Amino acid sequence: MCFLRDLGGATALAESCDEGHQLAYAGIECEDDEHAVGALFEQRREANGWSDAALVEDESCLAERRQQIDIPAAAAKAFQEMQIAPSEVNVQPPDGWTLVNVDTIAFTESQPRTMSTSLFGIPVEIRAVPSNYSWDFGDGSAPLVTSDPGAPYPAHTVAHAYAKTGEAIISLTTTWHGQFRLAGEPTWYDVAGEGTTVSSSGSLEILEARARLVEDLYGG
């Protein structure tokens, strides 16, 4: 950047500036094996507009072997270390039993898991967002993979009909992808990598419904 000055008859000018200007700031000088890293400033969106810029980190010289500040990479690492609460498995009928050849409905919730942390002194939020669900109904059939979490009856989208009696446990593997945003900002940004959680229902008894004739005690 250049600023106007009174040349005072001088003929020497900064090469990058037009006549009548001089270089306003050339940056800090670093050693040959170092590189300059600019200062880091932060502004926050407030009710009446943006706040004044606040200095978070001074400009500095870093040796080439040192890693530059990389918030997305740090956010990806924080996501990989995040403890993600597994998805809860809900089943209908809800009382621990179901019938052969009748749809058994399964569903879970789709809420992201969010945590607050600080990266390089900057407050950020990291969240895990479910991207797909793999349902294993515990009877040897192939897992059902869906992109939605299912729903309770009658709007259900995930269901399975058991072919024979017995017992089964429904297990759910949820795949999560990571996102981050600066605290207080509206926009989330994706980070590399993904995580998985595994959860299961209680034991489910599979029964067979049988019809039988009964005596009409009232003579109808």
C-alpha positions as CSV (number, residue, x, y, z in Angstrom):
1,M,0.0,0.0,0.0
2,C,1.2,3.5,-0.8
3,F,0.4,6.9,0.7
4,L,0.9,10.5,-0.7
5,R,3.9,12.5,0.4
6,D,5.5,15.8,-0.4
7,L,8.4,14.8,-2.6
8,G,10.3,18.0,-1.7
9,G,12.2,17.8,-4.9
10,A,13.4,14.2,-4.2
11,T,13.8,12.0,-7.3
12,A,14.0,8.6,-5.5
13,L,10.6,6.9,-5.5
14,A,9.5,3.5,-4.3
15,E,9.5,1.2,-7.3
16,S,6.0,-0.2,-6.6
17,C,4.3,3.2,-6.1
18,D,3.2,5.9,-8.6
19,E,4.8,9.4,-8.6
20,G,3.8,11.3,-5.5
21,H,3.4,8.2,-3.4
22,Q,5.7,6.1,-1.3
23,L,5.4,2.6,0.2
24,A,3.4,2.9,3.4
25,Y,4.4,-0.4,4.9
26,A,6.9,-3.0,3.6
27,G,6.3,-5.7,6.2
28,I,8.6,-7.2,8.8
29,E,12.1,-8.4,7.7
30,C,12.7,-12.1,8.2
31,E,15.8,-14.3,7.9
32,D,16.5,-16.3,4.8
33,D,15.2,-19.5,6.4
34,E,12.0,-17.8,7.6
35,H,8.8,-16.5,6.1
36,A,6.6,-13.7,7.3
37,V,3.1,-14.5,8.7
38,G,0.7,-11.5,8.7
39,A,-1.1,-10.4,11.8
40,L,-4.5,-12.1,12.5
41,F,-7.5,-9.9,13.2
42,E,-11.0,-10.8,14.3
43,Q,-14.3,-9.0,13.8
44,R,-17.6,-10.1,15.3
45,R,-21.1,-9.6,14.0
46,E,-23.1,-7.7,16.6
47,A,-26.7,-6.5,16.8
48,N,-25.8,-3.1,15.4
49,G,-23.3,-4.3,12.8
50,W,-19.7,-5.5,12.8
51,S,-17.4,-4.8,15.8
52,D,-14.0,-3.1,15.4
53,A,-11.2,-5.3,14.2
54,A,-9.3,-6.8,17.2
55,L,-5.8,-8.1,17.0
56,V,-5.6,-11.8,17.8
57,E,-2.1,-12.6,16.9
58,D,0.8,-10.3,15.9
59,E,2.7,-10.7,12.6
60,S,5.7,-12.9,13.0
61,C,8.5,-14.7,11.3
62,L,8.3,-18.5,11.1
63,A,11.0,-20.9,10.3
64,E,10.1,-22.8,7.1
65,R,9.9,-26.1,9.0
66,R,7.1,-24.7,11.3
67,Q,3.5,-25.2,10.3
68,Q,1.5,-22.2,9.4
69,I,-1.8,-21.5,11.1
70,D,-4.4,-23.7,9.4
71,I,-7.8,-23.5,11.1
72,P,-9.6,-26.0,8.8
73,A,-6.9,-28.6,9.4
74,A,-7.0,-28.0,13.2
75,A,-10.8,-28.2,13.1
76,A,-10.6,-31.6,11.2
77,K,-8.2,-32.9,13.9
78,A,-10.6,-31.7,16.6
79,F,-13.5,-33.4,14.9
80,Q,-11.5,-36.7,14.7
81,E,-10.9,-36.5,18.5
82,M,-14.5,-35.5,19.3
83,Q,-16.6,-38.0,21.4
84,I,-19.8,-38.4,19.4
85,A,-22.9,-39.6,21.3
86,P,-24.4,-42.5,19.4
87,S,-27.8,-42.4,17.8
88,E,-30.7,-43.9,19.8
89,V,-32.5,-46.8,18.2
90,N,-36.3,-46.6,18.5
91,V,-38.5,-49.5,17.6
92,Q,-42.3,-50.0,16.9
93,P,-44.0,-52.0,18.3
94,P,-42.3,-50.5,21.4
95,D,-42.8,-53.3,24.0
96,G,-40.0,-55.6,23.0
97,W,-41.9,-57.9,20.7
98,T,-43.1,-58.0,17.1
99,L,-44.9,-60.3,14.6
100,V,-43.6,-62.4,11.7
101,N,-44.4,-61.0,8.3
102,V,-45.4,-57.6,9.8
103,D,-43.4,-54.5,9.4
104,T,-41.1,-53.7,12.4
105,I,-40.4,-50.0,12.3
106,A,-37.1,-48.4,13.3
107,F,-36.1,-44.8,13.6
108,T,-33.6,-42.5,15.2
109,E,-33.0,-38.7,15.6
110,S,-31.0,-36.6,13.2
111,Q,-29.7,-33.8,15.5
112,P,-26.0,-32.9,15.0
113,R,-23.6,-33.2,18.0
114,T,-21.9,-29.9,18.8
115,M,-19.0,-28.9,21.0
116,S,-17.2,-25.6,21.6
117,T,-13.4,-25.3,21.7
118,S,-10.6,-22.9,20.9
119,L,-8.1,-23.1,18.0
120,F,-5.0,-20.8,18.1
121,G,-6.9,-18.8,20.7
122,I,-9.9,-18.3,18.5
123,P,-13.3,-19.7,19.8
124,V,-14.9,-22.1,17.3
125,E,-17.7,-24.6,17.3
126,I,-17.2,-28.2,15.9
127,R,-20.2,-30.3,15.0
128,A,-20.8,-33.9,13.8
129,V,-23.7,-34.2,11.3
130,P,-25.2,-37.6,10.5
131,S,-24.9,-38.4,6.8
132,N,-26.1,-42.0,6.5
133,Y,-27.5,-44.9,8.6
134,S,-26.9,-48.6,8.3
135,W,-29.6,-50.7,9.9
136,D,-28.9,-54.4,10.8
137,F,-32.1,-56.1,11.9
138,G,-30.3,-59.1,13.4
139,D,-31.8,-61.9,11.4
140,G,-29.0,-62.4,8.9
141,S,-30.5,-60.2,6.2
142,A,-28.3,-57.5,4.5
143,P,-28.1,-54.2,6.3
144,L,-30.5,-51.5,5.1
145,V,-28.5,-48.2,4.3
146,T,-30.5,-45.0,4.3
147,S,-29.8,-41.3,4.2
148,D,-32.7,-40.4,6.5
149,P,-33.2,-41.3,10.1
150,G,-36.6,-42.9,9.6
151,A,-39.8,-41.8,11.4
152,P,-42.5,-43.4,13.6
153,Y,-45.7,-44.8,12.3
154,P,-47.6,-43.9,10.1
155,A,-44.9,-41.7,8.3
156,H,-42.2,-44.4,8.7
157,T,-39.5,-44.9,6.0
158,V,-37.4,-47.6,7.7
159,A,-39.0,-51.0,8.3
160,H,-38.3,-54.8,8.1
161,A,-40.5,-57.9,8.1
162,Y,-39.1,-60.9,9.9
163,A,-39.6,-64.2,8.2
164,K,-39.6,-66.5,11.2
165,T,-39.9,-66.5,15.0
166,G,-37.1,-66.0,17.4
167,E,-35.1,-63.2,18.9
168,A,-33.2,-60.3,17.3
169,I,-31.4,-57.1,18.2
170,I,-31.5,-54.2,15.8
171,S,-28.1,-52.4,15.5
172,L,-27.5,-49.0,13.9
173,T,-24.2,-47.7,12.5
174,T,-24.3,-44.0,12.0
175,T,-21.7,-42.2,9.8
176,W,-21.0,-38.6,10.7
177,H,-19.2,-35.8,8.8
178,G,-17.6,-32.8,10.5
179,Q,-18.1,-29.1,10.2
180,F,-16.8,-26.0,12.0
181,R,-17.6,-22.3,12.3
182,L,-16.1,-19.4,14.2
183,A,-18.2,-18.8,17.3
184,G,-21.2,-16.6,16.7
185,E,-20.9,-16.8,12.9
186,P,-23.9,-18.3,10.8
187,T,-21.9,-20.3,8.3
188,W,-20.6,-23.8,8.8
189,Y,-17.7,-25.2,6.8
190,D,-17.0,-28.9,6.1
191,V,-13.9,-30.5,7.3
192,A,-12.1,-33.6,6.0
193,G,-12.7,-37.1,7.4
194,E,-15.7,-38.8,9.0
195,G,-16.6,-40.7,12.1
196,T,-19.0,-43.6,13.0
197,T,-21.0,-44.7,16.0
198,V,-22.8,-48.0,16.8
199,S,-25.9,-48.4,18.9
200,S,-28.5,-51.0,19.3
201,S,-32.0,-51.8,20.5
202,G,-33.0,-54.1,23.3
203,S,-33.7,-57.7,22.6
204,L,-36.7,-58.1,20.3
205,E,-39.0,-61.2,20.5
206,I,-40.5,-62.2,17.2
207,L,-43.8,-64.0,17.5
208,E,-46.3,-65.6,15.2
209,A,-49.9,-64.6,15.3
210,R,-52.4,-67.5,15.1
211,A,-56.1,-67.3,14.5
212,R,-58.4,-69.7,16.3
213,L,-62.1,-70.3,16.7
214,V,-63.7,-69.7,20.0
215,E,-67.1,-70.7,21.3
216,D,-69.8,-68.0,21.2
217,L,-70.8,-67.9,24.9
218,Y,-73.7,-65.6,24.2
219,G,-75.4,-67.5,21.4
220,G,-74.9,-64.8,18.9
